[in-house]
Amino acid sequence: MSWVDICQNIAIAALGATLRYDYITRDKK
């Protein structure tokens, strides 16, 4: 794997976690 692949995976994982967290917190209200 290249650094580009690693960076993309990290960015996608971070974005997914952020969206999931935002969805969960909004759902609880």
C-alpha distance matrix in Angstrom:
0.0 3.8 6.8 8.1 6.2 7.0 10.3 11.1 10.7 12.9 15.3 15.7 16.4 18.8 20.5 21.0 22.4 24.7 26.0 26.6 28.4 30.5 31.4 32.5 34.5 36.2 37.0 38.8 41.2
3.8 0.0 3.8 5.3 5.3 6.4 8.7 10.0 10.9 12.6 14.4 15.6 16.7 18.5 20.1 21.3 22.7 24.5 26.0 27.1 28.7 30.4 31.7 33.1 34.8 36.3 37.5 39.4 41.4
6.8 3.8 0.0 3.8 5.4 5.0 6.0 8.5 9.8 10.5 12.1 14.1 15.2 16.3 18.1 19.8 20.9 22.3 24.2 25.5 26.7 28.4 30.1 31.4 32.7 34.4 35.9 37.5 39.4
8.1 5.3 3.8 0.0 3.8 5.4 5.2 6.1 8.6 9.9 10.5 12.1 14.1 15.3 16.3 18.1 19.8 21.0 22.4 24.1 25.6 26.8 28.4 30.1 31.5 32.7 34.3 36.3 38.0
6.2 5.3 5.4 3.8 0.0 3.8 5.5 5.1 6.1 8.7 9.9 10.5 12.2 14.2 15.3 16.3 18.2 19.9 21.0 22.3 24.1 25.7 26.8 28.4 30.2 31.5 32.6 34.7 36.7
7.0 6.4 5.0 5.4 3.8 0.0 3.8 5.4 5.1 6.2 8.6 9.9 10.5 12.2 14.2 15.3 16.4 18.3 20.0 20.9 22.3 24.2 25.7 26.8 28.4 30.1 31.4 33.1 35.1
10.3 8.7 6.0 5.2 5.5 3.8 0.0 3.8 5.4 5.1 6.1 8.6 9.8 10.5 12.2 14.1 15.3 16.4 18.3 19.8 20.9 22.4 24.2 25.6 26.9 28.4 30.0 31.7 33.5
11.1 10.0 8.5 6.1 5.1 5.4 3.8 0.0 3.8 5.4 5.1 6.1 8.5 9.8 10.5 12.1 14.1 15.2 16.4 18.1 19.8 21.0 22.3 24.1 25.7 26.8 28.3 30.4 32.1
10.7 10.9 9.8 8.6 6.1 5.1 5.4 3.8 0.0 3.8 5.5 5.2 6.0 8.5 9.9 10.4 12.1 14.1 15.3 16.2 18.1 19.8 20.9 22.3 24.2 25.6 26.7 28.6 30.7
12.9 12.6 10.5 9.9 8.7 6.2 5.1 5.4 3.8 0.0 3.8 5.5 5.1 6.0 8.5 9.8 10.4 12.1 14.2 15.2 16.2 18.1 19.8 20.9 22.3 24.1 25.5 27.0 29.0
15.3 14.4 12.1 10.5 9.9 8.6 6.1 5.1 5.5 3.8 0.0 3.8 5.5 5.1 6.1 8.5 9.9 10.5 12.2 14.1 15.3 16.4 18.2 19.9 21.1 22.4 24.1 26.0 27.6
15.7 15.6 14.1 12.1 10.5 9.9 8.6 6.1 5.2 5.5 3.8 0.0 3.8 5.5 5.1 6.0 8.5 9.8 10.5 12.1 14.1 15.3 16.3 18.2 19.9 21.0 22.3 24.5 26.3
16.4 16.7 15.2 14.1 12.2 10.5 9.8 8.5 6.0 5.1 5.5 3.8 0.0 3.8 5.5 5.1 6.1 8.6 9.9 10.4 12.1 14.1 15.2 16.3 18.2 19.8 20.9 22.6 24.8
18.8 18.5 16.3 15.3 14.2 12.2 10.5 9.8 8.5 6.0 5.1 5.5 3.8 0.0 3.8 5.5 5.1 6.1 8.6 9.8 10.5 12.2 14.2 15.3 16.4 18.2 19.8 21.3 23.1
20.5 20.1 18.1 16.3 15.3 14.2 12.2 10.5 9.9 8.5 6.1 5.1 5.5 3.8 0.0 3.8 5.5 5.1 6.2 8.5 9.9 10.5 12.2 14.2 15.4 16.4 18.2 20.2 21.7
21.0 21.3 19.8 18.1 16.3 15.3 14.1 12.1 10.4 9.8 8.5 6.0 5.1 5.5 3.8 0.0 3.8 5.4 5.2 6.1 8.5 9.9 10.5 12.2 14.2 15.3 16.3 18.5 20.5
22.4 22.7 20.9 19.8 18.2 16.4 15.3 14.1 12.1 10.4 9.9 8.5 6.1 5.1 5.5 3.8 0.0 3.8 5.5 5.1 6.0 8.5 9.8 10.5 12.1 14.1 15.2 16.7 18.8
24.7 24.5 22.3 21.0 19.9 18.3 16.4 15.2 14.1 12.1 10.5 9.8 8.6 6.1 5.1 5.4 3.8 0.0 3.8 5.4 5.1 6.1 8.5 9.9 10.6 12.1 14.1 15.6 17.1
26.0 26.0 24.2 22.4 21.0 20.0 18.3 16.4 15.3 14.2 12.2 10.5 9.9 8.6 6.2 5.2 5.5 3.8 0.0 3.8 5.5 5.1 6.1 8.6 10.0 10.5 12.1 14.4 15.9
26.6 27.1 25.5 24.1 22.3 20.9 19.8 18.1 16.2 15.2 14.1 12.1 10.4 9.8 8.5 6.1 5.1 5.4 3.8 0.0 3.8 5.5 5.1 6.2 8.7 9.9 10.5 12.5 14.8
28.4 28.7 26.7 25.6 24.1 22.3 20.9 19.8 18.1 16.2 15.3 14.1 12.1 10.5 9.9 8.5 6.0 5.1 5.5 3.8 0.0 3.8 5.4 5.2 6.1 8.5 9.8 10.9 12.9
30.5 30.4 28.4 26.8 25.7 24.2 22.4 21.0 19.8 18.1 16.4 15.3 14.1 12.2 10.5 9.9 8.5 6.1 5.1 5.5 3.8 0.0 3.8 5.5 5.3 6.0 8.5 10.2 11.2
31.4 31.7 30.1 28.4 26.8 25.7 24.2 22.3 20.9 19.8 18.2 16.3 15.2 14.2 12.2 10.5 9.8 8.5 6.1 5.1 5.4 3.8 0.0 3.8 5.6 5.2 6.0 8.8 10.4
32.5 33.1 31.4 30.1 28.4 26.8 25.6 24.1 22.3 20.9 19.9 18.2 16.3 15.3 14.2 12.2 10.5 9.9 8.6 6.2 5.2 5.5 3.8 0.0 3.8 5.5 5.1 6.4 9.1
34.5 34.8 32.7 31.5 30.2 28.4 26.9 25.7 24.2 22.3 21.1 19.9 18.2 16.4 15.4 14.2 12.1 10.6 10.0 8.7 6.1 5.3 5.6 3.8 0.0 3.8 5.4 5.3 6.8
36.2 36.3 34.4 32.7 31.5 30.1 28.4 26.8 25.6 24.1 22.4 21.0 19.8 18.2 16.4 15.3 14.1 12.1 10.5 9.9 8.5 6.0 5.2 5.5 3.8 0.0 3.8 5.5 5.6
37.0 37.5 35.9 34.3 32.6 31.4 30.0 28.3 26.7 25.5 24.1 22.3 20.9 19.8 18.2 16.3 15.2 14.1 12.1 10.5 9.8 8.5 6.0 5.1 5.4 3.8 0.0 3.8 5.6
38.8 39.4 37.5 36.3 34.7 33.1 31.7 30.4 28.6 27.0 26.0 24.5 22.6 21.3 20.2 18.5 16.7 15.6 14.4 12.5 10.9 10.2 8.8 6.4 5.3 5.5 3.8 0.0 3.8
41.2 41.4 39.4 38.0 36.7 35.1 33.5 32.1 30.7 29.0 27.6 26.3 24.8 23.1 21.7 20.5 18.8 17.1 15.9 14.8 12.9 11.2 10.4 9.1 6.8 5.6 5.6 3.8 0.0
